[in-house]
Amino acid sequence: MPANGSLDQVPILVAEDEPEMAREIAAQLTSLGYLARISETGAAGLEAARRERAALLIVDHMLNGIDSLSMIETLRKEGIRSPVLVVSALAPVDERIRG
């Protein structure tokens, strides 16, 4: 929790291309006092991550337009080091290790 006790200034970016899932994740974060921003495509998520400098990124592994691992790699090359939680339905071990 921030030193001032307010969570509403802690932006969390949710990059998820399934609208219902994105809304559910954002609603849960909001109920906990976080400021949740939704991006529905990889390109929109990439731009939002650059612009917002989010405290955390929650990204779907298989986004429309760009996969999340490529998005994260691009952000890291640009010096953006926000922690990332990758949400994936992919089960193979090599996919989990790559993430």
N, CA, C and O atoms as a GROMACS GRO file, in nm:
protein
  396
    1MET      N    1   0.084  -0.118   0.000
    1MET     CA    2   0.000   0.000   0.000
    1MET      C    3   0.089   0.124   0.000
    1MET      O    4   0.189   0.128   0.071
    2PRO      N    5   0.053   0.225  -0.078
    2PRO     CA    6   0.131   0.348  -0.080
    2PRO      C    7   0.138   0.412   0.058
    2PRO      O    8   0.050   0.390   0.142
    3ALA      N    9   0.241   0.492   0.080
    3ALA     CA   10   0.264   0.555   0.209
    3ALA      C   11   0.146   0.640   0.254
    3ALA      O   12   0.118   0.650   0.373
    4ASN      N   13   0.076   0.701   0.159
    4ASN     CA   14  -0.037   0.787   0.196
    4ASN      C   15  -0.164   0.707   0.226
    4ASN      O   16  -0.267   0.765   0.260
    5GLY      N   17  -0.157   0.573   0.214
    5GLY     CA   18  -0.271   0.488   0.245
    5GLY      C   19  -0.375   0.480   0.136
    5GLY      O   20  -0.476   0.411   0.153
    6SER      N   21  -0.355   0.549   0.025
    6SER     CA   22  -0.452   0.550  -0.083
    6SER      C   23  -0.405   0.463  -0.198
    6SER      O   24  -0.293   0.478  -0.247
    7LEU      N   25  -0.490   0.371  -0.239
    7LEU     CA   26  -0.457   0.282  -0.350
    7LEU      C   27  -0.505   0.337  -0.484
    7LEU      O   28  -0.468   0.284  -0.589
    8ASP      N   29  -0.588   0.442  -0.481
    8ASP     CA   30  -0.649   0.487  -0.606
    8ASP      C   31  -0.549   0.550  -0.702
    8ASP      O   32  -0.584   0.577  -0.816
    9GLN      N   33  -0.429   0.573  -0.659
    9GLN     CA   34  -0.327   0.629  -0.746
    9GLN      C   35  -0.231   0.523  -0.799
    9GLN      O   36  -0.135   0.555  -0.869
   10VAL      N   37  -0.255   0.398  -0.766
   10VAL     CA   38  -0.169   0.288  -0.811
   10VAL      C   39  -0.232   0.226  -0.935
   10VAL      O   40  -0.323   0.144  -0.923
   11PRO      N   41  -0.184   0.264  -1.055
   11PRO     CA   42  -0.246   0.210  -1.176
   11PRO      C   43  -0.201   0.067  -1.204
   11PRO      O   44  -0.083   0.034  -1.194
   12ILE      N   45  -0.297  -0.016  -1.240
   12ILE     CA   46  -0.269  -0.152  -1.283
   12ILE      C   47  -0.329  -0.166  -1.422
   12ILE      O   48  -0.448  -0.141  -1.443
   13LEU      N   49  -0.247  -0.208  -1.516
   13LEU     CA   50  -0.291  -0.225  -1.654
   13LEU      C   51  -0.333  -0.370  -1.677
   13LEU      O   52  -0.256  -0.462  -1.649
   14VAL      N   53  -0.454  -0.389  -1.726
   14VAL     CA   54  -0.506  -0.521  -1.760
   14VAL      C   55  -0.514  -0.529  -1.912
   14VAL      O   56  -0.598  -0.463  -1.973
   15ALA      N   57  -0.428  -0.608  -1.974
   15ALA     CA   58  -0.429  -0.628  -2.119
   15ALA      C   59  -0.493  -0.763  -2.146
   15ALA      O   60  -0.431  -0.868  -2.132
   16GLU      N   61  -0.619  -0.758  -2.184
   16GLU     CA   62  -0.699  -0.880  -2.202
   16GLU      C   63  -0.797  -0.856  -2.316
   16GLU      O   64  -0.870  -0.758  -2.316
   17ASP      N   65  -0.798  -0.948  -2.415
   17ASP     CA   66  -0.884  -0.928  -2.532
   17ASP      C   67  -1.022  -0.990  -2.519
   17ASP      O   68  -1.102  -0.978  -2.611
   18GLU      N   69  -1.052  -1.054  -2.409
   18GLU     CA   70  -1.187  -1.104  -2.383
   18GLU      C   71  -1.253  -1.004  -2.289
   18GLU      O   72  -1.220  -0.999  -2.171
   19PRO      N   73  -1.348  -0.924  -2.341
   19PRO     CA   74  -1.406  -0.815  -2.263
   19PRO      C   75  -1.462  -0.856  -2.126
   19PRO      O   76  -1.441  -0.786  -2.027
   20GLU      N   77  -1.531  -0.970  -2.120
   20GLU     CA   78  -1.590  -1.013  -1.993
   20GLU      C   79  -1.480  -1.042  -1.890
   20GLU      O   80  -1.492  -1.004  -1.774
   21MET      N   81  -1.376  -1.110  -1.932
   21MET     CA   82  -1.264  -1.141  -1.843
   21MET      C   83  -1.195  -1.012  -1.798
   21MET      O   84  -1.162  -0.997  -1.680
   22ALA      N   85  -1.173  -0.920  -1.890
   22ALA     CA   86  -1.109  -0.793  -1.857
   22ALA      C   87  -1.191  -0.716  -1.754
   22ALA      O   88  -1.136  -0.663  -1.658
   23ARG      N   89  -1.323  -0.711  -1.775
   23ARG     CA   90  -1.409  -0.639  -1.680
   23ARG      C   91  -1.407  -0.704  -1.542
   23ARG      O   92  -1.406  -0.634  -1.441
   24GLU      N   93  -1.406  -0.836  -1.538
   24GLU     CA   94  -1.404  -0.908  -1.409
   24GLU      C   95  -1.275  -0.879  -1.332
   24GLU      O   96  -1.278  -0.851  -1.213
   25ILE      N   97  -1.162  -0.888  -1.401
   25ILE     CA   98  -1.034  -0.859  -1.337
   25ILE      C   99  -1.030  -0.715  -1.288
   25ILE      O  100  -0.991  -0.688  -1.174
   26ALA      N  101  -1.072  -0.622  -1.374
   26ALA     CA  102  -1.072  -0.480  -1.337
   26ALA      C  103  -1.166  -0.453  -1.219
   26ALA      O  104  -1.132  -0.374  -1.131
   27ALA      N  105  -1.281  -0.517  -1.218
   27ALA     CA  106  -1.377  -0.498  -1.108
   27ALA      C  107  -1.318  -0.546  -0.976
   27ALA      O  108  -1.334  -0.481  -0.873
   28GLN      N  109  -1.250  -0.661  -0.978
   28GLN     CA  110  -1.188  -0.712  -0.856
   28GLN      C  111  -1.080  -0.616  -0.807
   28GLN      O  112  -1.071  -0.588  -0.688
   29LEU      N  113  -0.997  -0.567  -0.898
   29LEU     CA  114  -0.891  -0.474  -0.860
   29LEU      C  115  -0.951  -0.344  -0.804
   29LEU      O  116  -0.903  -0.291  -0.703
   30THR      N  117  -1.055  -0.294  -0.868
   30THR     CA  118  -1.121  -0.172  -0.824
   30THR      C  119  -1.181  -0.191  -0.685
   30THR      O  120  -1.174  -0.102  -0.601
   31SER      N  121  -1.241  -0.308  -0.661
   31SER     CA  122  -1.300  -0.335  -0.529
   31SER      C  123  -1.194  -0.336  -0.419
   31SER      O  124  -1.225  -0.315  -0.302
   32LEU      N  125  -1.070  -0.361  -0.457
   32LEU     CA  126  -0.959  -0.360  -0.361
   32LEU      C  127  -0.894  -0.222  -0.350
   32LEU      O  128  -0.800  -0.204  -0.272
   33GLY      N  129  -0.944  -0.127  -0.427
   33GLY     CA  130  -0.895   0.009  -0.418
   33GLY      C  131  -0.792   0.050  -0.520
   33GLY      O  132  -0.733   0.158  -0.509
   34TYR      N  133  -0.768  -0.034  -0.619
   34TYR     CA  134  -0.670  -0.001  -0.722
   34TYR      C  135  -0.736   0.068  -0.840
   34TYR      O  136  -0.856   0.053  -0.862
   35LEU      N  137  -0.659   0.142  -0.915
   35LEU     CA  138  -0.704   0.204  -1.038
   35LEU      C  139  -0.670   0.108  -1.152
   35LEU      O  140  -0.553   0.092  -1.186
   36ALA      N  141  -0.771   0.045  -1.210
   36ALA     CA  142  -0.749  -0.053  -1.317
   36ALA      C  143  -0.778   0.008  -1.452
   36ALA      O  144  -0.880   0.074  -1.471
   37ARG      N  145  -0.688  -0.014  -1.546
   37ARG     CA  146  -0.704   0.032  -1.684
   37ARG      C  147  -0.706  -0.092  -1.773
   37ARG      O  148  -0.625  -0.183  -1.756
   38ILE      N  149  -0.797  -0.094  -1.867
   38ILE     CA  150  -0.811  -0.210  -1.957
   38ILE      C  151  -0.764  -0.172  -2.097
   38ILE      O  152  -0.797  -0.066  -2.149
   39SER      N  153  -0.685  -0.261  -2.157
   39SER     CA  154  -0.647  -0.252  -2.298
   39SER      C  155  -0.689  -0.383  -2.362
   39SER      O  156  -0.661  -0.491  -2.309
   40GLU      N  157  -0.756  -0.375  -2.476
   40GLU     CA  158  -0.814  -0.495  -2.538
   40GLU      C  159  -0.732  -0.555  -2.649
   40GLU      O  160  -0.770  -0.658  -2.705
   41THR      N  161  -0.619  -0.493  -2.684
   41THR     CA  162  -0.531  -0.550  -2.787
   41THR      C  163  -0.387  -0.538  -2.738
   41THR      O  164  -0.357  -0.461  -2.647
   42GLY      N  165  -0.299  -0.614  -2.801
   42GLY     CA  166  -0.158  -0.605  -2.767
   42GLY      C  167  -0.101  -0.467  -2.794
   42GLY      O  168  -0.025  -0.413  -2.714
   43ALA      N  169  -0.138  -0.409  -2.908
   43ALA     CA  170  -0.088  -0.276  -2.943
   43ALA      C  171  -0.136  -0.172  -2.844
   43ALA      O  172  -0.058  -0.085  -2.803
   44ALA      N  173  -0.263  -0.179  -2.806
   44ALA     CA  174  -0.316  -0.084  -2.707
   44ALA      C  175  -0.250  -0.105  -2.572
   44ALA      O  176  -0.222  -0.008  -2.501
   45GLY      N  177  -0.225  -0.231  -2.536
   45GLY     CA  178  -0.156  -0.260  -2.410
   45GLY      C  179  -0.015  -0.206  -2.408
   45GLY      O  180   0.030  -0.152  -2.307
   46LEU      N  181   0.054  -0.221  -2.518
   46LEU     CA  182   0.191  -0.171  -2.530
   46LEU      C  183   0.193  -0.019  -2.514
   46LEU      O  184   0.275   0.034  -2.439
   47GLU      N  185   0.104   0.050  -2.584
   47GLU     CA  186   0.099   0.197  -2.574
   47GLU      C  187   0.059   0.242  -2.434
   47GLU      O  188   0.116   0.337  -2.380
   48ALA      N  189  -0.038   0.174  -2.373
   48ALA     CA  190  -0.081   0.210  -2.238
   48ALA      C  191   0.031   0.187  -2.137
   48ALA      O  192   0.050   0.268  -2.046
   49ALA      N  193   0.106   0.079  -2.152
   49ALA     CA  194   0.217   0.051  -2.061
   49ALA      C  195   0.325   0.159  -2.074
   49ALA      O  196   0.386   0.197  -1.974
   50ARG      N  197   0.348   0.206  -2.193
   50ARG     CA  198   0.445   0.314  -2.214
   50ARG      C  199   0.395   0.445  -2.151
   50ARG      O  200   0.472   0.517  -2.087
   51ARG      N  201   0.269   0.474  -2.169
   51ARG     CA  202   0.210   0.600  -2.125
   51ARG      C  203   0.184   0.604  -1.975
   51ARG      O  204   0.214   0.704  -1.910
   52GLU      N  205   0.131   0.497  -1.918
   52GLU     CA  206   0.084   0.495  -1.780
   52GLU      C  207   0.192   0.465  -1.677
   52GLU      O  208   0.181   0.508  -1.562
   53ARG      N  209   0.295   0.393  -1.716
   53ARG     CA  210   0.397   0.349  -1.620
   53ARG      C  211   0.330   0.280  -1.501
   53ARG      O  212   0.348   0.319  -1.386
   54ALA      N  213   0.252   0.179  -1.533
   54ALA     CA  214   0.171   0.107  -1.434
   54ALA      C  215   0.257   0.040  -1.328
   54ALA      O  216   0.372   0.002  -1.353
   55ALA      N  217   0.200   0.027  -1.209
   55ALA     CA  218   0.266  -0.042  -1.099
   55ALA      C  219   0.271  -0.192  -1.125
   55ALA      O  220   0.357  -0.262  -1.072
   56LEU      N  221   0.177  -0.241  -1.205
   56LEU     CA  222   0.168  -0.384  -1.237
   56LEU      C  223   0.098  -0.399  -1.372
   56LEU      O  224   0.006  -0.323  -1.404
   57LEU      N  225   0.142  -0.496  -1.449
   57LEU     CA  226   0.075  -0.532  -1.574
   57LEU      C  227   0.019  -0.672  -1.557
   57LEU      O  228   0.090  -0.764  -1.517
   58ILE      N  229  -0.108  -0.690  -1.588
   58ILE     CA  230  -0.170  -0.822  -1.592
   58ILE      C  231  -0.208  -0.843  -1.737
   58ILE      O  232  -0.295  -0.774  -1.790
   59VAL      N  233  -0.142  -0.940  -1.802
   59VAL     CA  234  -0.162  -0.955  -1.945
   59VAL      C  235  -0.198  -1.098  -1.984
   59VAL      O  236  -0.146  -1.195  -1.929
   60ASP      N  237  -0.289  -1.108  -2.078
   60ASP     CA  238  -0.325  -1.236  -2.138
   60ASP      C  239  -0.211  -1.276  -2.230
   60ASP      O  240  -0.160  -1.193  -2.305
   61HIS      N  241  -0.172  -1.400  -2.226
   61HIS     CA  242  -0.060  -1.447  -2.310
   61HIS      C  243  -0.091  -1.434  -2.458
   61HIS      O  244  -0.004  -1.400  -2.537
   62MET      N  245  -0.214  -1.462  -2.497
   62MET     CA  246  -0.252  -1.462  -2.639
   62MET      C  247  -0.341  -1.342  -2.669
   62MET      O  248  -0.464  -1.355  -2.674
   63LEU      N  249  -0.281  -1.226  -2.689
   63LEU     CA  250  -0.354  -1.104  -2.721
   63LEU      C  251  -0.371  -1.089  -2.871
   63LEU      O  252  -0.291  -1.142  -2.949
   64ASN      N  253  -0.474  -1.017  -2.912
   64ASN     CA  254  -0.491  -0.985  -3.054
   64ASN      C  255  -0.381  -0.889  -3.097
   64ASN      O  256  -0.356  -0.788  -3.030
   65GLY      N  257  -0.317  -0.919  -3.207
   65GLY     CA  258  -0.219  -0.827  -3.265
   65GLY      C  259  -0.075  -0.853  -3.226
   65GLY      O  260   0.014  -0.836  -3.308
   66ILE      N  261  -0.051  -0.895  -3.103
   66ILE     CA  262   0.086  -0.920  -3.056
   66ILE      C  263   0.076  -1.010  -2.934
   66ILE      O  264  -0.014  -0.993  -2.851
   67ASP      N  265   0.166  -1.106  -2.921
   67ASP     CA  266   0.158  -1.189  -2.802
   67ASP      C  267   0.223  -1.113  -2.686
   67ASP      O  268   0.310  -1.029  -2.705
   68SER      N  269   0.178  -1.144  -2.566
   68SER     CA  270   0.221  -1.069  -2.448
   68SER      C  271   0.372  -1.080  -2.423
   68SER      O  272   0.432  -0.985  -2.372
   69LEU      N  273   0.432  -1.192  -2.456
   69LEU     CA  274   0.575  -1.206  -2.430
   69LEU      C  275   0.656  -1.112  -2.519
   69LEU      O  276   0.758  -1.057  -2.476
   70SER      N  277   0.611  -1.093  -2.643
   70SER     CA  278   0.675  -0.995  -2.730
   70SER      C  279   0.655  -0.854  -2.677
   70SER      O  280   0.746  -0.772  -2.682
   71MET      N  281   0.535  -0.828  -2.625
   71MET     CA  282   0.505  -0.698  -2.567
   71MET      C  283   0.597  -0.671  -2.447
   71MET      O  284   0.653  -0.562  -2.434
   72ILE      N  285   0.612  -0.768  -2.360
   72ILE     CA  286   0.697  -0.753  -2.242
   72ILE      C  287   0.842  -0.733  -2.284
   72ILE      O  288   0.912  -0.648  -2.228
   73GLU      N  289   0.888  -0.810  -2.382
   73GLU     CA  290   1.025  -0.796  -2.431
   73GLU      C  291   1.051  -0.655  -2.483
   73GLU      O  292   1.156  -0.597  -2.456
   74THR      N  293   0.955  -0.601  -2.558
   74THR     CA  294   0.967  -0.464  -2.610
   74THR      C  295   0.975  -0.364  -2.496
   74THR      O  296   1.060  -0.274  -2.497
   75LEU      N  297   0.887  -0.378  -2.397
   75LEU     CA  298   0.888  -0.286  -2.283
   75LEU      C  299   1.020  -0.293  -2.206
   75LEU      O  300   1.073  -0.190  -2.165
   76ARG      N  301   1.072  -0.413  -2.188
   76ARG     CA  302   1.199  -0.427  -2.116
   76ARG      C  303   1.313  -0.360  -2.192
   76ARG      O  304   1.399  -0.296  -2.131
   77LYS      N  305   1.313  -0.374  -2.325
   77LYS     CA  306   1.415  -0.308  -2.406
   77LYS      C  307   1.406  -0.156  -2.397
   77LYS      O  308   1.505  -0.086  -2.413
   78GLU      N  309   1.285  -0.106  -2.370
   78GLU     CA  310   1.263   0.038  -2.357
   78GLU      C  311   1.285   0.087  -2.214
   78GLU      O  312   1.266   0.205  -2.184
   79GLY      N  313   1.325  -0.004  -2.125
   79GLY     CA  314   1.354   0.035  -1.987
   79GLY      C  315   1.235   0.034  -1.893
   79GLY      O  316   1.247   0.077  -1.779
   80ILE      N  317   1.122  -0.014  -1.938
   80ILE     CA  318   1.003  -0.022  -1.853
   80ILE      C  319   1.009  -0.153  -1.777
   80ILE      O  320   1.005  -0.261  -1.836
   81ARG      N  321   1.018  -0.145  -1.645
   81ARG     CA  322   1.042  -0.262  -1.560
   81ARG      C  323   0.925  -0.297  -1.469
   81ARG      O  324   0.944  -0.364  -1.368
   82SER      N  325   0.805  -0.252  -1.503
   82SER     CA  326   0.688  -0.285  -1.421
   82SER      C  327   0.676  -0.437  -1.408
   82SER      O  328   0.699  -0.508  -1.506
   83PRO      N  329   0.640  -0.487  -1.289
   83PRO     CA  330   0.617  -0.631  -1.275
   83PRO      C  331   0.502  -0.675  -1.364
   83PRO      O  332   0.409  -0.599  -1.391
   84VAL      N  333   0.509  -0.801  -1.410
   84VAL     CA  334   0.409  -0.852  -1.504
   84VAL      C  335   0.358  -0.987  -1.455
   84VAL      O  336   0.436  -1.075  -1.417
   85LEU      N  337   0.225  -1.002  -1.457
   85LEU     CA  338   0.161  -1.129  -1.432
   85LEU      C  339   0.099  -1.173  -1.564
   85LEU      O  340   0.010  -1.106  -1.616
   86VAL      N  341   0.147  -1.286  -1.618
   86VAL     CA  342   0.095  -1.336  -1.746
   86VAL      C  343  -0.012  -1.440  -1.716
   86VAL      O  344   0.012  -1.538  -1.647
   87VAL      N  345  -0.131  -1.416  -1.770
   87VAL     CA  346  -0.243  -1.508  -1.755
   87VAL      C  347  -0.249  -1.592  -1.882
   87VAL      O  348  -0.254  -1.538  -1.993
   88SER      N  349  -0.250  -1.725  -1.865
   88SER     CA  350  -0.246  -1.810  -1.983
   88SER      C  351  -0.322  -1.939  -1.961
   88SER      O  352  -0.321  -1.997  -1.852
   89ALA      N  353  -0.388  -1.984  -2.065
   89ALA     CA  354  -0.453  -2.114  -2.064
   89ALA      C  355  -0.360  -2.220  -2.122
   89ALA      O  356  -0.395  -2.338  -2.126
   90LEU      N  357  -0.241  -2.178  -2.167
   90LEU     CA  358  -0.145  -2.272  -2.224
   90LEU      C  359  -0.078  -2.351  -2.113
   90LEU      O  360  -0.030  -2.294  -2.015
   91ALA      N  361  -0.075  -2.481  -2.128
   91ALA     CA  362  -0.020  -2.566  -2.023
   91ALA      C  363   0.121  -2.619  -2.048
   91ALA      O  364   0.188  -2.656  -1.952
   92PRO      N  365   0.170  -2.625  -2.172
   92PRO     CA  366   0.302  -2.684  -2.193
   92PRO      C  367   0.410  -2.615  -2.111
   92PRO      O  368   0.411  -2.492  -2.097
   93VAL      N  369   0.500  -2.694  -2.057
   93VAL     CA  370   0.607  -2.643  -1.971
   93VAL      C  371   0.692  -2.540  -2.043
   93VAL      O  372   0.729  -2.438  -1.984
   94ASP      N  373   0.725  -2.564  -2.171
   94ASP     CA  374   0.810  -2.469  -2.243
   94ASP      C  375   0.744  -2.331  -2.255
   94ASP      O  376   0.814  -2.230  -2.254
   95GLU      N  377   0.612  -2.327  -2.267
   95GLU     CA  378   0.540  -2.199  -2.271
   95GLU      C  379   0.548  -2.128  -2.136
   95GLU      O  380   0.566  -2.006  -2.130
   96ARG      N  381   0.535  -2.204  -2.027
   96ARG     CA  382   0.543  -2.144  -1.894
   96ARG      C  383   0.682  -2.092  -1.867
   96ARG      O  384   0.698  -1.985  -1.807
   97ILE      N  385   0.785  -2.165  -1.910
   97ILE     CA  386   0.924  -2.122  -1.889
   97ILE      C  387   0.950  -1.996  -1.971
   97ILE      O  388   1.010  -1.902  -1.921
   98ARG      N  389   0.906  -1.994  -2.094
   98ARG     CA  390   0.926  -1.875  -2.179
   98ARG      C  391   0.862  -1.752  -2.113
   98ARG      O  392   0.919  -1.643  -2.117
   99GLY      N  393   0.744  -1.770  -2.054
   99GLY     CA  394   0.676  -1.659  -1.986
   99GLY      C  395   0.754  -1.610  -1.867
   99GLY      O  396   0.712  -1.518  -1.799
   0.00000   0.00000   0.00000
